[in-house]
Amino acid sequence: MGLLTTNADSGRRRARLARELTVIAALGIIAALPLAAWPQGAPPAAEASAATNKPQAQARAPAEPVAEEAAQAEPSDQKTTKKYPVRNGTAAYGRTEEFEKKKTADGEIEIQRVRSPSYSGDPNVLYEQQTRTKKLPDGSLEREYILKNPDGSGRMAPIEIIREKVRTNGEVTTTERELLRQDYSGHWQPLRKERVTQTGEEKARRSVKEVREPNLSGDWKVVDRTVTSEKSTETGKTTHAVRQTANAYGKLADYEVREESTKKDGDKESKEVVVRRRDTQDTDNPKFFLVERTRTEQAKSADGKVTRKSVTESDLVGEGASRNVTPGGPKVVEERVEQETTAADGSTRRTVTVKERGAVNREMRHTAQIVQETDSNGNVRQILIPSR
């Protein structure tokens, strides 16, 4: 039994350490992009090179809802390639990201391709994402995000489309998004609709996000609502967000409450994040348990060295795999220390030391050390040192 317990803890730690590396080097899920998480920027580049791109062949036009802007696109004025080589013991693999930006008559087109070598060594395209932006005469913006995957015959076929409209009227900014996917007959159908309304100035802002989905009768109903309030001062910022989802009776009820506060005092900075979530085990008397309470302290020394120390408490252990059965309230589940130094030429070195509490072995144990070096050209070298 002792050997099984040790192997279980070791397996969980290795899985967690792999995710630590993935946070910096990996993109999101390739198969589908959720509506709430729109296309994000790429992670820090391991090897980056930029050059003026030569005229490219026009891309194959996607299915019916895709506008024919590609035919109007001018030759690319910018192209960037980023490479992520990874070595894990004796195994070596990597990923290449290509970015292109093309000007159009009323906006621009951005294309991102992710390549990874196949078993034969060919740099196959894992997926391609296009972002088309239009600037309308009234100042509003229209964007279309097109996600493409290989169709098995050497071509890229669209599998998901997100359309977005952003309009501003005084202090009110409204963003409408629509997610479309193909049905069994090949027609594009909307699956989710999102509307975000922001009001107020930057120092005091309030936003309401509503997500609608069709029910069995085809009527669009609100299934998710998040209300966020932000306040900013010269010394800090506070954020309070309440997310509502459907309860067991089909009505919207508070599901998650997230609070963030940041304070600055000279070269010192402190941040606290508190996340509580409804316990769905009790329908009539829902209770909220602590998902995360993270306190981070940052200080900068006279020689420019930056040190960040964070402690995370939770009612969950093993990343939510099990509840904390011991009495006494939330337990510390992670301790992290980061140290970052900057040389005269602009190169940086960051060292992260992590301690965690496992789901089987409930003691705090050293799990990993991550060393990340960035040279003056932006090239990144990262080393993961797991505990034995």
C-alpha positions, -999 to 999 in steps of 0.1 A, spaced: 0 0 0 29 24 8 43 19 -27 8 26 -43 4 58 -23 38 70 -33 32 63 -70 -2 80 -69 14 112 -54 43 110 -78 19 107 -108 -2 137 -97 30 158 -92 43 149 -126 10 158 -142 9 191 -123 45 199 -133 37 192 -170 9 218 -167 34 243 -152 55 241 -183 24 242 -206 11 274 -190 41 293 -205 46 274 -237 12 260 -248 -19 274 -265 -54 267 -255 -75 238 -266 -73 232 -304 -105 213 -310 -128 241 -298 -126 275 -284 -152 284 -257 -173 315 -261 -161 330 -229 -124 327 -238 -118 345 -270 -86 342 -290 -57 352 -268 -21 363 -275 6 337 -279 29 327 -250 64 341 -247 85 331 -277 114 307 -274 130 318 -307 114 347 -326 123 362 -360 105 390 -379 109 398 -416 89 415 -444 67 389 -460 65 383 -497 31 382 -514 13 350 -503 -12 329 -522 -47 336 -513 -63 312 -489 -91 289 -499 -124 305 -492 -143 289 -462 -180 280 -462 -210 302 -467 -208 326 -436 -172 337 -443 -169 369 -461 -147 371 -493 -123 396 -478 -93 373 -485 -97 381 -522 -93 418 -514 -63 414 -491 -31 431 -501 3 414 -498 13 408 -461 32 437 -446 43 417 -416 53 381 -408 67 366 -376 78 331 -368 82 317 -333 98 284 -324 94 264 -292 119 235 -290 114 213 -260 137 186 -246 124 162 -220 153 139 -210 163 122 -242 131 131 -260 130 163 -281 101 179 -299 88 213 -307 62 236 -322 63 265 -346 39 294 -347 35 316 -378 19 351 -377 8 371 -407 -9 405 -409 -26 417 -441 -41 450 -448 -75 453 -464 -95 483 -477 -115 486 -445 -94 468 -419 -69 440 -416 -66 402 -415 -44 384 -390 -35 347 -396 -19 324 -370 -7 289 -379 6 263 -355 28 236 -369 42 205 -352 63 178 -369 46 145 -377 61 110 -372 77 114 -406 92 148 -397 69 170 -419 59 203 -403 21 197 -404 -3 225 -396 -22 216 -364 -47 244 -368 -50 278 -383 -69 308 -369 -79 339 -389 -90 372 -374 -107 396 -397 -113 432 -385 -135 458 -402 -136 495 -392 -170 509 -399 -177 546 -407 -195 552 -374 -163 541 -355 -176 507 -345 -156 475 -351 -166 441 -365 -144 411 -361 -147 375 -373 -126 347 -358 -123 316 -380 -108 284 -366 -96 258 -392 -84 223 -388 -69 198 -414 -96 180 -433 -74 149 -440 -68 158 -477 -41 184 -472 -65 214 -469 -76 235 -440 -114 235 -433 -133 259 -410 -148 242 -380 -158 272 -359 -167 309 -365 -171 337 -339 -185 370 -350 -181 401 -329 -194 436 -330 -181 464 -307 -200 497 -305 -193 527 -282 -217 554 -273 -203 579 -248 -193 559 -216 -212 528 -228 -195 501 -248 -215 471 -261 -199 439 -274 -220 413 -291 -206 379 -300 -220 349 -318 -206 314 -320 -214 293 -351 -207 257 -360 -219 234 -388 -248 211 -383 -252 176 -398 -262 190 -432 -232 213 -434 -251 246 -427 -237 271 -402 -259 275 -371 -255 298 -341 -250 279 -308 -243 307 -283 -247 344 -282 -230 367 -258 -236 404 -249 -213 425 -228 -222 460 -217 -196 482 -200 -206 515 -183 -186 541 -165 -151 555 -166 -119 536 -161 -118 545 -124 -152 531 -117 -165 506 -143 -193 481 -143 -199 453 -168 -227 429 -174 -221 397 -195 -250 375 -205 -247 343 -224 -277 329 -243 -283 294 -256 -314 279 -274 -336 255 -255 -354 225 -269 -382 247 -284 -356 270 -301 -361 300 -277 -329 318 -267 -326 318 -229 -299 334 -206 -279 305 -191 -250 325 -177 -247 360 -163 -217 377 -148 -217 412 -131 -183 428 -125 -175 460 -107 -141 476 -109 -127 506 -89 -92 520 -94 -72 545 -74 -37 558 -74 -26 531 -49 -45 501 -61 -75 484 -77 -104 463 -65 -126 440 -85 -158 422 -75 -175 397 -98 -206 375 -93 -214 348 -118 -248 332 -120 -258 299 -136 -289 278 -136 -296 258 -104 -315 225 -100 -348 243 -107 -336 260 -139 -334 295 -124 -303 317 -123 -285 317 -89 -252 328 -76 -226 302 -86 -192 319 -81 -180 351 -64 -145 364 -72 -128 393 -55 -94 408 -63 -76 436 -47 -42 452 -55 -23 477 -35 10 495 -43 33 512 -19 66 524 -35 86 493 -46 62 470 -28 30 455 -42 4 432 -27 -24 413 -43 -52 391 -30 -75 368 -50 -105 351 -33 -128 327 -52 -158 311 -36 -182 287 -54 -216 272 -47 -217 237 -33 -241 219 -57 -244 189 -33 -271 208 -14 -299 222 -37 -322 239 -12 -295 253 11 -265 260 -11 -233 268 7 -202 284 -7 -168 268 -3 -134 284 -8 -119 275 -41 -89 298 -38 -74 325 -15 -41 336 -29 -20 363 -12 10 376 -32 37 400 -19 61 416 -43 92 436 -34 121 451 -54 155 455 -39 180 483 -45 199 461 -71 168 456 -91 160 420 -80 122 413 -78 109 388 -54 73 375 -53 60 352 -26 25 337 -28 5 314 -6 -27 297 -17 -54 283 6 -83 262 -4 -111 238 7 -100 216 -21 -68 195 -25 -53 179 -55 -67 206 -78 -102 199 -69 -99 161 -69 -111 158 -33 -125 180 -5 -104 188 26 -117 163 52 -96 176 81 -113 201 104 -100 236 109 -111 254 77 -91 259 45 -56 245 43 -25 258 25 -23 239 -8 6 258 -26 35 280 -18 54 297 -45 86 319 -45 97 337 -77 129 356 -81 137 377 -112 169 395 -120 177 418 -150 212 422 -164 226 454 -180 219 441 -215 182 435 -208 184 398 -203 164 383 -174 166 352 -153 135 340 -133 136 312 -108 103 297 -94 102 273 -65 69 255 -58 56 236 -28 23 217 -29 0 196 -9 -11 164 -26 -44 146 -26 -30 114 -10 0 128 9 -14 158 27 19 173 37 34 203 20 63 190 -2 87 206 -27 75 197 -61 94 216 -87 118 244 -96 115 263 -129 143 283 -143 135 307 -172 162 327 -190 154 354 -216 182 370 -236 183 405 -250 167 394 -283 137 378 -266 147 342 -269 136 321 -240 152 290 -224 132 272 -197 143 243 -175 119 223 -154 135 205 -124 110 182 -108 115 168 -73 124 132 -68 
